[in-house]
């Protein structure tokens, strides 16, 4: 195994304390720190701590050795997942991601909203209390909420949401709000929401950062989720979502294909977003951990780009074996642990990560702490 030196991405919505505190650095930092990237993404690859070589270059030099022959055959000479610590102090944009087939077709056709030919399913596991928007709620409930505001400009949206066909209701409502953005309507809705709770309070909160943005109203169509530590949200292709606030471990397929739906100064490709969105009600957005052994849990997901396990080591469970298979990244988020791959063991403290090539079997973890392993299934 090799320790990784991983980059921190600094976005305006990030936290000035969360990642620094996790890593034991002074806080607050001069700039917001939004994401710690662990992987081989070309935009910000991790480096092997001893040699200084980027993980991207190391894989290019020996793809079969680091990824395994089966991994190269399935995903090419690339690490198919990216692991992050995400620290949101402010809301991120509303967004969705395409299916693999959609991404391949659109990228091959030169569509400007697609920068690669891969899909980007993702999952976030909360380390702290974490607020997010994930999937559509029942359009009839949203229609009642919006109608109660008494805003004349919402009549078309309310009418669309009251259709018996829920998919059509959601599609038509989203199209109507995004195809002809109306900043004055957003302002009127936000004013009517003031002093109310629930989805109304969400609109007021979002409008503080994104005044006049149609995504403020679109967000009211979504489930607001409060995750407790250890709970997760799973965002498959076509799921409209946004992170609002909190710290979590995020794992995703290594792609940059994002279709935005508002709450952003960036371009919103309405037609392409409507093409990839899944207009269906998501009754329960929360994914809860599954116990797979003493001190070991996972969150099953229906993709083969990645799998995520978490091991919690304490006096009662001082050692855990992480399942083997394919290239892996092991991240410590609390305490201190020893990770032994049978060849070159490493010691990890909070905020540190290491890479294990595909040739390694199960990893033996010992010590006292909290560890995540990102891998291919």
ZALUM-402314 format. One record per residue (C-alpha): residue number from 1; residue in one letter; x, y, z. Coordinates in Angstrom, 2 decimals. Layout:
N
+-----+----+---------+---------+---------+
!   i ! aa !       X !       Y !       Z !
+-----+----+---------+---------+---------+
! NUM !  a !       X !       Y !       Z !
...
+-----+----+---------+---------+---------+
This chain:
377
+-----+----+---------+---------+---------+
!   i ! aa !       X !       Y !       Z !
+-----+----+---------+---------+---------+
!   1 !  x !    0.00 !    0.00 !    0.00 !
!   2 !  x !    1.05 !    3.58 !   -0.50 !
!   3 !  x !    0.02 !    6.71 !    1.36 !
!   4 !  x !   -1.70 !    9.36 !   -0.73 !
!   5 !  x !   -1.16 !   13.10 !   -0.79 !
!   6 !  x !   -4.60 !   14.29 !   -1.90 !
!   7 !  x !   -5.69 !   17.74 !   -3.11 !
!   8 !  x !   -8.31 !   19.97 !   -1.52 !
!   9 !  x !  -10.72 !   21.76 !   -3.84 !
!  10 !  x !  -11.63 !   25.28 !   -2.74 !
!  11 !  x !  -15.12 !   26.35 !   -3.75 !
!  12 !  x !  -17.13 !   29.25 !   -2.33 !
!  13 !  x !  -19.72 !   26.90 !   -0.78 !
!  14 !  x !  -17.10 !   25.03 !    1.27 !
!  15 !  x !  -16.30 !   25.15 !    4.97 !
!  16 !  x !  -13.37 !   27.00 !    6.53 !
!  17 !  x !  -13.21 !   24.55 !    9.44 !
!  18 !  x !  -14.47 !   21.04 !    8.63 !
!  19 !  x !  -11.69 !   19.47 !    6.55 !
!  20 !  x !   -8.94 !   21.31 !    8.43 !
!  21 !  x !  -10.30 !   20.13 !   11.79 !
!  22 !  x !  -10.61 !   16.56 !   10.51 !
!  23 !  x !   -6.95 !   16.63 !    9.44 !
!  24 !  x !   -5.75 !   18.35 !   12.60 !
!  25 !  x !   -4.79 !   21.60 !   10.88 !
!  26 !  x !   -5.44 !   25.11 !   12.22 !
!  27 !  x !   -8.91 !   26.47 !   11.52 !
!  28 !  x !  -10.49 !   28.57 !   10.18 !
!  29 !  x !   -8.62 !   28.43 !    6.90 !
!  30 !  x !   -8.04 !   31.50 !    4.74 !
!  31 !  x !  -10.37 !   30.16 !    2.02 !
!  32 !  x !  -13.34 !   27.79 !    2.11 !
!  33 !  x !  -12.29 !   24.14 !    1.64 !
!  34 !  x !  -15.07 !   22.22 !   -0.08 !
!  35 !  x !  -13.78 !   18.79 !   -1.09 !
!  36 !  x !  -10.83 !   16.50 !   -0.41 !
!  37 !  x !  -10.34 !   14.39 !   -3.56 !
!  38 !  x !   -8.86 !   10.89 !   -3.28 !
!  39 !  x !   -8.34 !    9.13 !   -6.57 !
!  40 !  x !   -6.98 !    9.48 !  -10.07 !
!  41 !  x !   -9.30 !   12.11 !  -11.53 !
!  42 !  x !   -7.28 !   14.00 !  -14.18 !
!  43 !  x !   -8.40 !   17.39 !  -12.84 !
!  44 !  x !   -6.97 !   16.81 !   -9.35 !
!  45 !  x !   -5.29 !   13.43 !   -8.90 !
!  46 !  x !   -3.85 !   12.22 !   -5.64 !
!  47 !  x !   -0.08 !   11.74 !   -5.49 !
!  48 !  x !    1.79 !    8.75 !   -4.11 !
!  49 !  x !    3.35 !   10.29 !   -1.02 !
!  50 !  x !    6.80 !    8.68 !   -1.32 !
!  51 !  x !    7.54 !    9.12 !   -5.03 !
!  52 !  x !    5.37 !   12.19 !   -5.67 !
!  53 !  x !    3.99 !   10.53 !   -8.80 !
!  54 !  x !    0.33 !   11.21 !   -9.48 !
!  55 !  x !   -1.93 !    8.20 !   -9.19 !
!  56 !  x !   -3.05 !    8.97 !  -12.75 !
!  57 !  x !    0.51 !    8.62 !  -14.06 !
!  58 !  x !    1.17 !    5.52 !  -11.96 !
!  59 !  x !   -1.91 !    3.84 !  -13.43 !
!  60 !  x !   -0.92 !    4.85 !  -16.96 !
!  61 !  x !    2.49 !    3.25 !  -16.44 !
!  62 !  x !    1.08 !   -0.07 !  -15.15 !
!  63 !  x !   -2.70 !   -0.27 !  -15.61 !
!  64 !  x !   -3.00 !   -4.04 !  -15.25 !
!  65 !  x !   -0.77 !   -4.09 !  -12.18 !
!  66 !  x !   -2.67 !   -1.42 !  -10.30 !
!  67 !  x !   -6.21 !   -1.93 !  -11.62 !
!  68 !  x !   -6.18 !   -5.63 !  -12.48 !
!  69 !  x !   -6.78 !   -7.11 !  -15.92 !
!  70 !  x !  -10.52 !   -7.42 !  -15.31 !
!  71 !  x !  -10.74 !   -3.79 !  -14.23 !
!  72 !  x !   -8.91 !   -2.57 !  -17.33 !
!  73 !  x !  -11.19 !   -4.66 !  -19.53 !
!  74 !  x !  -14.30 !   -3.27 !  -17.86 !
!  75 !  x !  -13.38 !    0.38 !  -17.31 !
!  76 !  x !  -10.26 !    1.00 !  -19.39 !
!  77 !  x !   -6.96 !    2.20 !  -17.95 !
!  78 !  x !   -8.66 !    4.44 !  -15.39 !
!  79 !  x !   -9.72 !    4.25 !  -11.76 !
!  80 !  x !  -13.51 !    4.05 !  -12.12 !
!  81 !  x !  -14.38 !    5.82 !   -8.86 !
!  82 !  x !  -13.52 !    9.00 !   -6.97 !
!  83 !  x !  -13.67 !    9.24 !   -3.18 !
!  84 !  x !  -14.21 !   12.58 !   -1.46 !
!  85 !  x !  -14.72 !   14.25 !    1.86 !
!  86 !  x !  -17.33 !   16.90 !    1.11 !
!  87 !  x !  -17.82 !   19.87 !    3.46 !
!  88 !  x !  -20.75 !   22.12 !    2.50 !
!  89 !  x !  -21.35 !   25.34 !    4.43 !
!  90 !  x !  -23.77 !   26.65 !    1.76 !
!  91 !  x !  -26.14 !   24.99 !   -0.76 !
!  92 !  x !  -24.76 !   23.53 !   -3.98 !
!  93 !  x !  -26.52 !   23.63 !   -7.36 !
!  94 !  x !  -29.50 !   21.48 !   -8.28 !
!  95 !  x !  -28.17 !   18.78 !  -10.60 !
!  96 !  x !  -28.64 !   15.39 !  -12.19 !
!  97 !  x !  -26.44 !   12.95 !  -14.08 !
!  98 !  x !  -27.01 !   10.85 !  -17.22 !
!  99 !  x !  -27.10 !    7.09 !  -17.64 !
! 100 !  x !  -24.05 !    5.42 !  -19.15 !
! 101 !  x !  -25.86 !    4.98 !  -22.47 !
! 102 !  x !  -26.93 !    8.63 !  -22.53 !
! 103 !  x !  -23.42 !    9.81 !  -21.74 !
! 104 !  x !  -21.79 !    7.67 !  -24.42 !
! 105 !  x !  -24.28 !    8.73 !  -27.09 !
! 106 !  x !  -24.20 !   12.43 !  -26.25 !
! 107 !  x !  -20.41 !   12.61 !  -25.86 !
! 108 !  x !  -19.89 !   10.80 !  -29.18 !
! 109 !  x !  -22.21 !   13.34 !  -30.81 !
! 110 !  x !  -20.17 !   16.22 !  -29.40 !
! 111 !  x !  -22.90 !   17.51 !  -27.09 !
! 112 !  x !  -21.43 !   20.50 !  -25.20 !
! 113 !  x !  -22.92 !   19.44 !  -21.85 !
! 114 !  x !  -20.96 !   16.16 !  -21.86 !
! 115 !  x !  -17.23 !   16.23 !  -21.16 !
! 116 !  x !  -16.71 !   12.45 !  -21.10 !
! 117 !  x !  -18.48 !    9.20 !  -22.01 !
! 118 !  x !  -19.20 !    7.99 !  -18.48 !
! 119 !  x !  -22.11 !    8.12 !  -16.09 !
! 120 !  x !  -21.84 !    9.62 !  -12.60 !
! 121 !  x !  -23.94 !    7.80 !  -10.02 !
! 122 !  x !  -22.95 !    8.93 !   -6.53 !
! 123 !  x !  -23.60 !    8.32 !   -2.86 !
! 124 !  x !  -22.92 !   10.45 !    0.20 !
! 125 !  x !  -22.58 !    9.05 !    3.73 !
! 126 !  x !  -23.04 !   11.63 !    6.47 !
! 127 !  x !  -20.25 !   12.22 !    8.97 !
! 128 !  x !  -22.23 !   15.00 !   10.66 !
! 129 !  x !  -25.89 !   15.94 !   10.50 !
! 130 !  x !  -26.32 !   16.56 !    6.76 !
! 131 !  x !  -29.07 !   18.38 !    4.85 !
! 132 !  x !  -29.77 !   17.54 !    1.22 !
! 133 !  x !  -32.44 !   17.62 !   -1.46 !
! 134 !  x !  -32.96 !   14.25 !   -3.10 !
! 135 !  x !  -35.62 !   13.14 !   -5.58 !
! 136 !  x !  -39.15 !   14.39 !   -6.20 !
! 137 !  x !  -41.84 !   14.34 !   -3.56 !
! 138 !  x !  -45.50 !   13.68 !   -4.40 !
! 139 !  x !  -46.57 !   16.43 !   -6.86 !
! 140 !  x !  -50.02 !   16.63 !   -5.27 !
! 141 !  x !  -48.43 !   17.60 !   -1.95 !
! 142 !  x !  -46.28 !   20.23 !   -3.64 !
! 143 !  x !  -49.31 !   21.55 !   -5.52 !
! 144 !  x !  -51.15 !   22.07 !   -2.24 !
! 145 !  x !  -48.15 !   23.83 !   -0.71 !
! 146 !  x !  -47.77 !   26.20 !   -3.66 !
! 147 !  x !  -51.49 !   26.88 !   -3.97 !
! 148 !  x !  -51.58 !   27.88 !   -0.29 !
! 149 !  x !  -49.22 !   30.78 !   -1.05 !
! 150 !  x !  -51.88 !   32.55 !   -3.12 !
! 151 !  x !  -49.37 !   33.70 !   -5.76 !
! 152 !  x !  -51.18 !   34.19 !   -9.08 !
! 153 !  x !  -48.05 !   33.48 !  -11.11 !
! 154 !  x !  -47.92 !   29.93 !   -9.73 !
! 155 !  x !  -51.29 !   28.89 !  -11.19 !
! 156 !  x !  -49.73 !   27.20 !  -14.23 !
! 157 !  x !  -47.25 !   25.29 !  -12.05 !
! 158 !  x !  -49.97 !   24.23 !   -9.61 !
! 159 !  x !  -52.17 !   23.08 !  -12.49 !
! 160 !  x !  -49.35 !   21.00 !  -13.93 !
! 161 !  x !  -48.66 !   19.37 !  -10.56 !
! 162 !  x !  -52.32 !   18.41 !  -10.13 !
! 163 !  x !  -52.34 !   16.11 !  -13.16 !
! 164 !  x !  -53.21 !   12.49 !  -12.37 !
! 165 !  x !  -50.12 !   11.23 !  -14.22 !
! 166 !  x !  -47.37 !   12.00 !  -11.70 !
! 167 !  x !  -44.54 !   11.73 !  -14.24 !
! 168 !  x !  -46.29 !   14.22 !  -16.54 !
! 169 !  x !  -47.08 !   16.45 !  -13.56 !
! 170 !  x !  -43.44 !   16.68 !  -12.51 !
! 171 !  x !  -42.13 !   17.03 !  -16.06 !
! 172 !  x !  -44.52 !   19.83 !  -16.98 !
! 173 !  x !  -43.97 !   21.72 !  -13.73 !
! 174 !  x !  -40.17 !   21.60 !  -14.03 !
! 175 !  x !  -40.28 !   22.56 !  -17.71 !
! 176 !  x !  -42.60 !   25.47 !  -17.02 !
! 177 !  x !  -40.35 !   26.86 !  -14.28 !
! 178 !  x !  -37.03 !   26.44 !  -16.09 !
! 179 !  x !  -37.91 !   27.06 !  -19.75 !
! 180 !  x !  -38.95 !   30.67 !  -19.03 !
! 181 !  x !  -37.22 !   31.74 !  -15.81 !
! 182 !  x !  -39.11 !   34.54 !  -14.07 !
! 183 !  x !  -37.06 !   36.32 !  -11.41 !
! 184 !  x !  -39.99 !   38.51 !  -10.39 !
! 185 !  x !  -42.12 !   35.42 !   -9.76 !
! 186 !  x !  -39.35 !   33.89 !   -7.65 !
! 187 !  x !  -39.15 !   37.06 !   -5.57 !
! 188 !  x !  -42.94 !   37.07 !   -5.08 !
! 189 !  x !  -42.93 !   33.40 !   -4.04 !
! 190 !  x !  -40.10 !   33.95 !   -1.57 !
! 191 !  x !  -41.91 !   36.91 !   -0.04 !
! 192 !  x !  -45.03 !   34.77 !    0.39 !
! 193 !  x !  -42.94 !   31.99 !    1.98 !
! 194 !  x !  -41.48 !   34.26 !    4.66 !
! 195 !  x !  -42.40 !   33.26 !    8.20 !
! 196 !  x !  -43.53 !   29.75 !    7.23 !
! 197 !  x !  -41.79 !   26.43 !    7.87 !
! 198 !  x !  -41.02 !   23.32 !    5.82 !
! 199 !  x !  -40.56 !   23.75 !    2.08 !
! 200 !  x !  -41.42 !   27.44 !    2.48 !
! 201 !  x !  -38.45 !   28.02 !    4.77 !
! 202 !  x !  -36.26 !   26.18 !    2.23 !
! 203 !  x !  -37.23 !   28.67 !   -0.49 !
! 204 !  x !  -36.34 !   31.63 !    1.71 !
! 205 !  x !  -33.01 !   30.04 !    2.65 !
! 206 !  x !  -32.05 !   29.29 !   -0.96 !
! 207 !  x !  -33.09 !   32.71 !   -2.22 !
! 208 !  x !  -30.61 !   34.36 !    0.12 !
! 209 !  x !  -27.80 !   32.85 !   -1.94 !
! 210 !  x !  -29.54 !   32.61 !   -5.31 !
! 211 !  x !  -32.01 !   35.53 !   -5.55 !
! 212 !  x !  -34.36 !   35.34 !   -8.53 !
! 213 !  x !  -33.17 !   31.82 !   -9.48 !
! 214 !  x !  -35.98 !   29.55 !  -10.74 !
! 215 !  x !  -34.24 !   26.68 !   -8.97 !
! 216 !  x !  -35.57 !   28.14 !   -5.71 !
! 217 !  x !  -39.09 !   27.05 !   -6.72 !
! 218 !  x !  -37.95 !   23.81 !   -8.36 !
! 219 !  x !  -36.28 !   22.88 !   -5.05 !
! 220 !  x !  -39.73 !   22.95 !   -3.42 !
! 221 !  x !  -40.67 !   19.94 !   -5.57 !
! 222 !  x !  -37.94 !   17.82 !   -3.93 !
! 223 !  x !  -37.56 !   15.88 !   -0.71 !
! 224 !  x !  -35.58 !   17.70 !    1.96 !
! 225 !  x !  -33.55 !   15.10 !    3.83 !
! 226 !  x !  -31.80 !   15.38 !    7.20 !
! 227 !  x !  -29.21 !   12.60 !    7.44 !
! 228 !  x !  -27.85 !   11.42 !   10.75 !
! 229 !  x !  -24.21 !   10.25 !   10.83 !
! 230 !  x !  -23.93 !    6.91 !    9.06 !
! 231 !  x !  -27.01 !    7.41 !    6.89 !
! 232 !  x !  -26.63 !    7.99 !    3.16 !
! 233 !  x !  -28.34 !    9.40 !    0.10 !
! 234 !  x !  -27.96 !    7.50 !   -3.18 !
! 235 !  x !  -28.17 !    9.51 !   -6.39 !
! 236 !  x !  -28.59 !    7.27 !   -9.46 !
! 237 !  x !  -28.82 !    8.59 !  -12.99 !
! 238 !  x !  -31.71 !   11.00 !  -13.49 !
! 239 !  x !  -32.14 !   11.88 !   -9.81 !
! 240 !  x !  -32.45 !   15.64 !   -9.24 !
! 241 !  x !  -30.59 !   16.55 !   -6.07 !
! 242 !  x !  -28.53 !   19.12 !   -4.22 !
! 243 !  x !  -26.41 !   19.16 !   -1.08 !
! 244 !  x !  -27.31 !   21.90 !    1.36 !
! 245 !  x !  -25.10 !   21.71 !    4.44 !
! 246 !  x !  -22.93 !   19.24 !    6.33 !
! 247 !  x !  -19.88 !   16.99 !    6.12 !
! 248 !  x !  -19.86 !   13.58 !    4.49 !
! 249 !  x !  -17.89 !   10.95 !    2.63 !
! 250 !  x !  -18.92 !   10.89 !   -1.02 !
! 251 !  x !  -18.15 !    8.21 !   -3.57 !
! 252 !  x !  -18.99 !    8.48 !   -7.26 !
! 253 !  x !  -18.15 !    7.15 !  -10.66 !
! 254 !  x !  -15.24 !    9.16 !  -12.04 !
! 255 !  x !  -17.05 !   11.47 !  -14.45 !
! 256 !  x !  -17.70 !   15.20 !  -14.85 !
! 257 !  x !  -21.07 !   14.91 !  -16.60 !
! 258 !  x !  -23.43 !   17.24 !  -14.72 !
! 259 !  x !  -26.77 !   18.63 !  -15.92 !
! 260 !  x !  -27.72 !   21.59 !  -13.74 !
! 261 !  x !  -31.25 !   22.59 !  -12.82 !
! 262 !  x !  -30.75 !   25.86 !  -11.02 !
! 263 !  x !  -29.20 !   27.43 !   -7.90 !
! 264 !  x !  -26.14 !   28.25 !   -9.96 !
! 265 !  x !  -24.67 !   31.05 !  -12.07 !
! 266 !  x !  -23.57 !   28.38 !  -14.57 !
! 267 !  x !  -25.43 !   27.41 !  -17.73 !
! 268 !  x !  -28.63 !   25.40 !  -17.29 !
! 269 !  x !  -29.29 !   23.15 !  -20.30 !
! 270 !  x !  -33.03 !   22.81 !  -19.78 !
! 271 !  x !  -33.81 !   20.48 !  -22.68 !
! 272 !  x !  -31.01 !   18.05 !  -21.86 !
! 273 !  x !  -31.87 !   18.12 !  -18.18 !
! 274 !  x !  -35.48 !   17.25 !  -18.99 !
! 275 !  x !  -34.26 !   14.40 !  -21.19 !
! 276 !  x !  -32.22 !   12.73 !  -18.44 !
! 277 !  x !  -34.41 !   13.39 !  -15.39 !
! 278 !  x !  -36.43 !   10.54 !  -13.90 !
! 279 !  x !  -39.84 !   12.07 !  -13.19 !
! 280 !  x !  -40.90 !    9.71 !  -10.43 !
! 281 !  x !  -41.73 !   10.12 !   -6.76 !
! 282 !  x !  -38.99 !    9.04 !   -4.35 !
! 283 !  x !  -40.77 !    8.07 !   -1.14 !
! 284 !  x !  -37.71 !    7.35 !    1.00 !
! 285 !  x !  -34.45 !    8.97 !   -0.14 !
! 286 !  x !  -32.40 !    7.69 !    2.82 !
! 287 !  x !  -30.11 !    4.64 !    2.41 !
! 288 !  x !  -29.21 !    2.99 !    5.69 !
! 289 !  x !  -26.10 !    0.86 !    6.34 !
! 290 !  x !  -26.15 !   -2.93 !    6.10 !
! 291 !  x !  -24.12 !   -4.90 !    8.66 !
! 292 !  x !  -21.78 !   -7.37 !    6.93 !
! 293 !  x !  -19.57 !   -8.34 !    9.87 !
! 294 !  x !  -18.39 !   -7.23 !   13.31 !
! 295 !  x !  -17.63 !   -3.53 !   13.07 !
! 296 !  x !  -18.20 !   -3.56 !    9.29 !
! 297 !  x !  -21.07 !   -2.06 !    7.26 !
! 298 !  x !  -21.81 !   -1.23 !    3.63 !
! 299 !  x !  -24.45 !    0.62 !    1.61 !
! 300 !  x !  -25.47 !   -1.60 !   -1.34 !
! 301 !  x !  -25.77 !    0.23 !   -4.67 !
! 302 !  x !  -26.79 !   -1.18 !   -8.09 !
! 303 !  x !  -23.63 !   -0.18 !  -10.01 !
! 304 !  x !  -20.29 !   -1.89 !  -10.56 !
! 305 !  x !  -18.15 !    1.27 !  -10.61 !
! 306 !  x !  -17.72 !    1.31 !   -6.85 !
! 307 !  x !  -18.61 !   -0.12 !   -3.49 !
! 308 !  x !  -18.14 !    1.48 !   -0.07 !
! 309 !  x !  -17.48 !   -0.15 !    3.30 !
! 310 !  x !  -17.01 !    1.39 !    6.73 !
! 311 !  x !  -15.11 !   -0.20 !    9.59 !
! 312 !  x !  -15.41 !    1.11 !   13.15 !
! 313 !  x !  -12.65 !   -0.16 !   15.44 !
! 314 !  x !  -12.84 !    0.16 !   19.20 !
! 315 !  x !  -12.07 !   -1.84 !   22.33 !
! 316 !  x !  -14.77 !   -4.37 !   21.45 !
! 317 !  x !  -13.70 !   -4.71 !   17.80 !
! 318 !  x !   -9.96 !   -3.93 !   17.63 !
! 319 !  x !   -9.44 !   -5.54 !   14.20 !
! 320 !  x !  -11.47 !   -5.88 !   10.98 !
! 321 !  x !  -10.74 !   -7.39 !    7.59 !
! 322 !  x !  -11.89 !   -5.29 !    4.66 !
! 323 !  x !  -13.07 !   -7.29 !    1.63 !
! 324 !  x !  -10.62 !   -7.55 !   -1.26 !
! 325 !  x !  -11.01 !   -7.17 !   -4.99 !
! 326 !  x !   -9.79 !   -4.56 !   -7.43 !
! 327 !  x !   -8.02 !   -1.30 !   -6.63 !
! 328 !  x !   -8.95 !    0.27 !   -3.30 !
! 329 !  x !   -8.60 !    3.52 !   -1.40 !
! 330 !  x !   -8.73 !    3.40 !    2.39 !
! 331 !  x !   -9.58 !    6.61 !    4.25 !
! 332 !  x !   -9.37 !    7.21 !    8.00 !
! 333 !  x !  -11.82 !    9.80 !    9.37 !
! 334 !  x !  -11.23 !    9.31 !   13.11 !
! 335 !  x !   -8.50 !    7.99 !   15.38 !
! 336 !  x !   -5.52 !    6.04 !   14.09 !
! 337 !  x !   -5.31 !    2.64 !   12.37 !
! 338 !  x !   -2.82 !    0.26 !   10.82 !
! 339 !  x !   -3.72 !   -1.09 !    7.39 !
! 340 !  x !   -1.89 !   -4.27 !    6.39 !
! 341 !  x !   -2.07 !   -5.57 !    2.83 !
! 342 !  x !    0.41 !   -8.36 !    3.57 !
! 343 !  x !    3.20 !   -6.56 !    1.73 !
! 344 !  x !    3.69 !   -2.95 !    2.87 !
! 345 !  x !    1.44 !   -1.90 !    5.77 !
! 346 !  x !    0.68 !    1.77 !    6.43 !
! 347 !  x !   -0.52 !    3.79 !    9.39 !
! 348 !  x !   -3.36 !    6.24 !    8.84 !
! 349 !  x !   -4.55 !    9.09 !   11.02 !
! 350 !  x !   -7.72 !   11.12 !   10.55 !
! 351 !  x !   -7.83 !   12.74 !    7.13 !
! 352 !  x !   -5.23 !   10.41 !    5.60 !
! 353 !  x !   -5.77 !    7.85 !    2.85 !
! 354 !  x !   -3.80 !    5.09 !    1.13 !
! 355 !  x !   -4.07 !    3.20 !   -2.16 !
! 356 !  x !   -3.99 !   -0.59 !   -2.51 !
! 357 !  x !   -3.49 !   -2.10 !   -5.99 !
! 358 !  x !   -5.76 !   -4.81 !   -7.33 !
! 359 !  x !   -3.19 !   -7.55 !   -6.64 !
! 360 !  x !   -3.75 !   -7.24 !   -2.88 !
! 361 !  x !   -6.26 !   -9.43 !   -1.09 !
! 362 !  x !   -8.24 !   -8.54 !    2.00 !
! 363 !  x !   -6.85 !   -5.69 !    4.07 !
! 364 !  x !   -6.37 !   -6.18 !    7.81 !
! 365 !  x !   -7.25 !   -3.07 !    9.83 !
! 366 !  x !   -6.29 !   -2.70 !   13.47 !
! 367 !  x !   -6.26 !    0.10 !   16.03 !
! 368 !  x !   -8.99 !    2.45 !   17.17 !
! 369 !  x !  -10.73 !    4.61 !   14.63 !
! 370 !  x !  -13.20 !    4.94 !   11.77 !
! 371 !  x !  -12.23 !    3.83 !    8.27 !
! 372 !  x !  -13.89 !    3.88 !    4.84 !
! 373 !  x !  -12.83 !    1.67 !    1.94 !
! 374 !  x !  -13.72 !    2.60 !   -1.63 !
! 375 !  x !  -13.31 !   -0.23 !   -4.13 !
! 376 !  x !  -14.77 !   -1.88 !   -7.19 !
! 377 !  x !  -17.17 !   -4.72 !   -6.29 !
+-----+----+---------+---------+---------+
